[in-house]
């Protein structure tokens, strides 16, 4: 039996969908199905009822509780053992996204060095769901991520501590026309025609932030998705070339706005605020991590690191 089979089963129980669970676990649908079948063979009884909608068998419900407790206990034990032989030269392991790794982390780390002195770090970048999974499994010390509906669902507040590091904004942007005005402009009150929209792929955390905000507007916006990508930089390039309107983090488009390659394409009601947050497992009590975490907590309470 492999540990990843338990994680697969927990994800399947959460989503109640083989295809969605396979996507979230970054494996193909057939491979995911084989792993679930292998787990059932190991347990010796069927765990799921293969119907629509998918349901757990009575044995599956019992096994879900055992699997969840096993993952939690193994993660806590692993973190405890890792903390026994403290190596002050060991890097702080951080899971994050590509944009935060390039547009936020360097300046943030520079501010930390001024306070804590030099300390080694190891960055691993991925999609938001994979980064959250790495934290949950204890494969990293902290998760640096855009706060979103996804993090609210998947980052367990019973297991994790959270710090809000900074406030950021999603800006509606477009290439300018000859007059310097937005080539594509959106209005929350009305829109004369459908506007081509450069959208986020499902793996990007800010997709949920944008969708939640748009759903709360009094009137549905006239948007037509013409392009989708899992890279904010790729979407920015498409917007610069006049291919449509996009919402992008201010940190991504600040240079393009300053140069005039992009302009704001909507009113203040279409500018969306969200947090950049840091998360850690409470079970990870390693000395280097706790020294930095406690220092950050104190600094943020005092407002010393506010951006």
C-alpha positions as CSV (number, residue, x, y, z in Angstrom):
1,X,0.0,0.0,0.0
2,X,1.3,3.5,-0.9
3,X,0.7,6.6,1.1
4,X,-0.4,8.5,-2.1
5,X,-3.3,6.1,-2.4
6,X,-4.7,7.4,0.9
7,X,-4.3,10.9,-0.3
8,X,-6.0,10.0,-3.6
9,X,-8.9,8.5,-1.7
10,X,-9.3,11.5,0.6
11,X,-9.4,13.8,-2.4
12,X,-11.9,11.6,-4.1
13,X,-14.1,11.6,-1.0
14,X,-13.9,15.4,-1.0
15,X,-14.7,16.0,-4.6
16,X,-17.0,13.0,-5.2
17,X,-15.7,13.0,-8.8
18,X,-13.0,10.7,-10.3
19,X,-12.1,13.2,-13.0
20,X,-11.9,16.2,-10.7
21,X,-10.0,14.3,-8.1
22,X,-7.5,13.0,-10.8
23,X,-7.0,16.6,-12.0
24,X,-6.4,17.9,-8.5
25,X,-3.9,15.1,-7.9
26,X,-2.1,15.8,-11.2
27,X,-2.6,12.3,-12.6
28,X,-4.6,11.1,-15.6
29,X,-8.1,9.8,-15.1
30,X,-7.3,6.2,-16.0
31,X,-4.2,6.2,-13.7
32,X,-6.2,7.7,-10.8
33,X,-8.8,5.0,-11.3
34,X,-6.2,2.3,-11.1
35,X,-4.8,3.7,-7.9
36,X,-8.2,3.7,-6.3
37,X,-8.8,0.1,-7.4
38,X,-5.4,-0.9,-6.0
39,X,-6.3,0.6,-2.7
40,X,-9.6,-1.3,-2.7
41,X,-7.7,-4.5,-3.5
42,X,-5.4,-3.8,-0.6
43,X,-8.3,-3.1,1.8
44,X,-10.2,-6.1,0.5
45,X,-13.6,-4.4,0.0
46,X,-15.1,-1.8,-2.4
47,X,-14.7,1.7,-1.0
48,X,-16.8,3.6,-3.6
49,X,-20.0,3.1,-5.5
50,X,-19.3,3.8,-9.1
51,X,-22.4,5.6,-10.0
52,X,-23.6,9.2,-10.6
53,X,-23.2,10.9,-8.3
54,X,-20.2,8.9,-6.9
55,X,-20.7,7.8,-3.3
56,X,-18.7,6.0,-0.6
57,X,-19.7,2.6,0.5
58,X,-20.3,2.0,4.2
59,X,-16.8,0.5,4.4
60,X,-15.5,3.6,2.4
61,X,-16.9,5.9,5.0
62,X,-15.2,4.0,7.8
63,X,-12.0,3.9,5.9
64,X,-12.1,7.6,5.1
65,X,-11.8,8.4,8.8
66,X,-8.9,6.0,9.2
67,X,-7.1,7.4,6.2
68,X,-7.5,11.0,7.3
69,X,-6.2,10.2,10.8
70,X,-3.3,8.2,9.4
71,X,-2.2,11.0,7.1
72,X,-2.4,13.5,10.0
73,X,-0.5,11.3,12.4
74,X,2.2,10.5,9.9
75,X,2.6,14.1,8.9
76,X,2.9,15.2,12.6
77,X,5.4,12.4,13.3
78,X,7.5,13.3,10.3
79,X,7.6,17.0,11.3
80,X,8.6,16.0,14.8
81,X,11.4,13.7,13.7
82,X,12.7,16.4,11.3
83,X,12.9,18.8,14.2
84,X,15.0,16.5,16.5
85,X,18.3,17.2,14.8
86,X,18.1,20.9,14.2
87,X,20.4,22.1,11.4
88,X,20.6,25.9,11.4
89,X,22.0,25.7,7.9
90,X,19.0,23.8,6.6
91,X,16.9,26.0,4.3
92,X,13.4,27.2,5.1
93,X,11.3,25.3,2.5
94,X,8.7,27.4,0.8
95,X,6.0,26.4,-1.6
96,X,4.6,29.2,-3.7
97,X,3.5,30.2,-7.2
98,X,5.7,31.4,-10.0
99,X,4.4,35.0,-9.9
100,X,4.9,35.4,-6.1
101,X,8.4,33.8,-6.4
102,X,9.5,36.4,-8.9
103,X,7.4,39.5,-8.2
104,X,6.9,39.4,-4.4
105,X,9.5,37.1,-2.7
106,X,12.7,38.9,-3.6
107,X,11.7,42.2,-2.0
108,X,10.0,40.5,0.9
109,X,13.1,38.3,1.6
110,X,15.3,41.5,1.5
111,X,13.1,43.0,4.2
112,X,13.3,39.8,6.3
113,X,17.1,39.8,6.1
114,X,17.2,43.3,7.5
115,X,15.3,42.0,10.6
116,X,16.5,38.4,11.0
117,X,19.8,38.4,9.3
118,X,20.7,36.0,6.5
119,X,19.0,32.6,6.5
120,X,18.8,30.0,3.6
121,X,15.6,29.3,1.8
122,X,14.5,26.7,-0.8
123,X,11.7,27.7,-3.1
124,X,9.5,25.2,-5.0
125,X,6.9,26.7,-7.4
126,X,3.8,25.0,-8.7
127,X,0.0,25.5,-9.2
128,X,-1.9,26.5,-6.1
129,X,-3.5,23.1,-5.4
130,X,-0.2,21.3,-5.6
131,X,1.5,23.9,-3.3
132,X,-1.3,23.4,-0.7
133,X,-0.9,19.7,-1.0
134,X,2.9,20.0,-0.3
135,X,2.2,21.9,2.9
136,X,-0.5,19.5,4.0
137,X,1.9,16.6,3.5
138,X,4.7,18.3,5.4
139,X,7.0,18.5,2.3
140,X,7.6,22.2,2.9
141,X,7.7,24.4,6.0
142,X,5.5,27.3,4.8
143,X,3.1,28.1,2.0
144,X,3.3,31.6,0.4
145,X,0.1,32.1,-1.7
146,X,-2.6,34.4,-2.9
147,X,-5.5,34.1,-0.5
148,X,-8.6,32.9,-2.4
149,X,-11.7,30.7,-2.0
150,X,-9.4,27.8,-2.8
151,X,-7.1,28.4,0.2
152,X,-10.2,28.9,2.4
153,X,-11.4,25.4,1.5
154,X,-8.1,23.5,1.3
155,X,-5.9,25.1,4.0
156,X,-7.3,23.5,7.2
157,X,-7.5,26.2,10.0
158,X,-7.5,23.4,12.6
159,X,-4.0,22.3,11.4
160,X,-2.5,25.5,10.1
161,X,-1.5,29.0,11.4
162,X,-1.9,31.9,8.9
163,X,-0.2,35.3,8.6
164,X,-1.4,38.0,6.2
165,X,1.7,39.5,4.7
166,X,0.4,42.2,2.3
167,X,-2.7,43.5,0.4
168,X,-2.8,43.2,-3.3
169,X,-5.2,44.1,-6.1
170,X,-6.6,42.6,-9.3
171,X,-6.8,45.3,-11.9
172,X,-8.9,45.3,-15.1
173,X,-6.4,46.2,-17.9
174,X,-6.3,46.6,-21.6
175,X,-4.0,47.8,-24.3
176,X,-4.6,51.5,-25.1
177,X,-6.1,52.8,-28.4
178,X,-4.6,55.7,-30.4
179,X,-6.1,58.2,-27.9
180,X,-4.5,56.4,-25.0
181,X,-7.9,55.2,-23.8
182,X,-8.6,51.5,-23.1
183,X,-9.1,49.5,-26.3
184,X,-11.5,47.3,-24.3
185,X,-13.4,48.9,-21.4
186,X,-15.7,47.2,-19.0
187,X,-18.5,48.8,-17.0
188,X,-20.3,47.1,-14.1
189,X,-23.5,48.9,-14.9
190,X,-23.8,48.2,-18.6
191,X,-21.8,47.2,-21.7
192,X,-22.7,47.9,-25.3
193,X,-21.1,44.8,-26.7
194,X,-19.4,41.6,-25.7
195,X,-15.7,42.1,-24.7
196,X,-13.0,39.5,-25.4
197,X,-11.7,38.3,-22.1
198,X,-8.2,36.8,-21.3
199,X,-9.0,34.4,-18.5
200,X,-7.2,32.5,-15.7
201,X,-6.9,28.7,-15.9
202,X,-8.5,26.7,-13.0
203,X,-5.0,26.0,-11.5
204,X,-4.5,29.7,-10.7
205,X,-5.7,30.7,-7.2
206,X,-7.0,34.1,-8.3
207,X,-9.5,32.6,-10.7
208,X,-11.8,32.0,-7.6
209,X,-11.2,35.6,-6.3
210,X,-12.2,37.0,-9.7
211,X,-15.2,34.7,-10.1
212,X,-16.5,35.5,-6.6
213,X,-16.3,39.2,-7.2
214,X,-18.0,39.1,-10.6
215,X,-20.8,37.0,-9.2
216,X,-21.5,39.7,-6.6
217,X,-21.9,42.5,-9.2
218,X,-25.5,43.7,-9.6
219,X,-25.4,42.9,-13.4
220,X,-23.5,40.2,-15.3
221,X,-20.7,41.6,-17.4
222,X,-20.7,41.0,-21.1
223,X,-17.4,39.0,-21.3
224,X,-16.5,36.3,-23.9
225,X,-13.5,34.2,-23.0
226,X,-11.2,34.1,-25.9
227,X,-7.9,33.0,-24.2
228,X,-7.0,31.1,-21.1
229,X,-3.6,30.5,-19.5
230,X,-2.1,29.3,-16.2
231,X,0.5,32.1,-16.3
232,X,-0.2,35.7,-15.3
233,X,2.8,36.8,-17.4
234,X,1.4,35.1,-20.5
235,X,-2.0,36.8,-20.1
236,X,-0.2,40.1,-19.7
237,X,1.6,39.6,-23.0
238,X,-1.7,38.9,-24.7
239,X,-3.3,42.0,-23.2
240,X,-0.4,44.2,-24.3
241,X,-1.0,43.0,-27.9
242,X,-4.6,44.1,-27.9
243,X,-6.1,40.6,-27.7
244,X,-8.6,41.4,-25.0
245,X,-9.3,42.6,-21.5
246,X,-7.7,40.9,-18.4
247,X,-7.7,41.2,-14.7
248,X,-4.1,40.9,-13.4
249,X,-2.3,41.5,-10.1
250,X,-0.9,45.0,-9.7
251,X,2.6,43.5,-9.1
252,X,2.5,41.9,-12.5
253,X,1.3,44.9,-14.5
254,X,2.9,47.8,-12.6
255,X,5.7,48.3,-15.2
256,X,3.3,48.0,-18.2
257,X,1.0,50.6,-16.6
258,X,3.9,52.9,-16.0
259,X,5.1,52.6,-19.6
260,X,1.6,53.0,-21.1
261,X,1.6,49.5,-22.6
262,X,-1.5,48.8,-20.5
263,X,-4.2,51.1,-19.0
264,X,-6.9,50.6,-16.4
265,X,-10.0,49.4,-18.2
266,X,-12.7,49.7,-15.5
267,X,-14.0,51.6,-12.6
268,X,-13.1,51.2,-8.9
269,X,-15.9,48.7,-8.5
270,X,-14.0,46.3,-10.8
271,X,-10.7,46.6,-8.8
272,X,-10.6,43.5,-6.5
273,X,-8.6,43.4,-3.3
274,X,-7.1,40.2,-1.9
275,X,-4.4,39.1,0.6
276,X,-1.0,37.5,0.2
277,X,-0.7,35.1,3.0
278,X,1.7,32.7,4.7
279,X,0.7,29.3,6.2
280,X,2.4,26.7,8.3
281,X,1.4,23.4,9.9
282,X,1.1,23.7,13.7
283,X,2.7,20.3,14.0
284,X,6.0,21.6,12.5
285,X,7.8,23.1,15.5
286,X,11.3,23.1,14.1
287,X,13.4,25.8,15.7
288,X,14.5,27.7,12.6
289,X,10.9,27.9,11.4
290,X,9.4,28.9,14.7
291,X,12.1,31.6,15.2
292,X,11.1,33.2,11.9
293,X,7.4,32.6,12.3
294,X,7.2,34.1,15.8
295,X,9.3,37.1,14.7
296,X,7.0,37.7,11.7
297,X,3.9,37.4,13.9
298,X,5.3,40.1,16.2
299,X,6.4,42.4,13.4
300,X,3.0,42.2,11.6
301,X,1.2,42.9,14.9
302,X,3.3,46.0,15.2
303,X,2.8,46.9,11.5
304,X,6.6,46.9,10.9
305,X,6.4,44.9,7.7
306,X,3.2,46.3,6.3
307,X,3.4,47.0,2.6
